[in-house]
Each structure stands twice: as structure tokens, then as C-alpha cells.
């Protein structure tokens, strides 16, 4: 199977006031297993009430990467490794072309 690297964003709405500690990305990385196939995690606070996690995953398709990201995020919420929040959306970010193809 051909593997590719996919960037998937997970958008969260916090259930109250929150702060993402500076070590949130490291906390997430240490909770992942090799089968998650996550190469990198980025963390973005979007004040006042939301945040985005970016996952770079190595997998066979974008669909699989998005499903795996949703599974990981639900697990992180269940294990209380994230502030209380609702997972609003999971998907690959769309890039606007600056020049015509």
C-alpha cells in the first residue's frame, strides 16, 4: 500500500474558560501509540472559546487520516488530556491558490 503524509485539523469548542498549557502538544504526543501513525502535532488556541489541533499522519488515504484523527481526538477528550470541549469538525484544511494552476 502506498502511504502518504496528510495534515488534518481537529476543531474544538471549549465548554468554558480554558487555557492550553505550553506543553499541550508534548502531552498529546506522549499519549499516542505507534499504531496512531502521527508524525507531528500542532496546537493552536483560537480565543476566546476554541482551539485547533493539527495532526500530520502517515496513512494510505485522506479518508483514513480524517477518521484516525477523529478517533484520537475522542480518546484525548475521554482521557481528559484536553480541556472540556466539543469536537466540532475534523478535516484537511483547504489551501487557497495564490496563482491559477
PyMOL commands that set and color helices and strands:
alter all, ss='L'
color gray80, all
select helices_A, chain A and resi 24-31+34-36+62-78
alter helices_A, ss='H'
color red, helices_A
select strands_A, chain A and resi 4-14+38-46+50-59+85-91
alter strands_A, ss='S'
color yellow, strands_A
deselect
rebuild
show_as cartoon
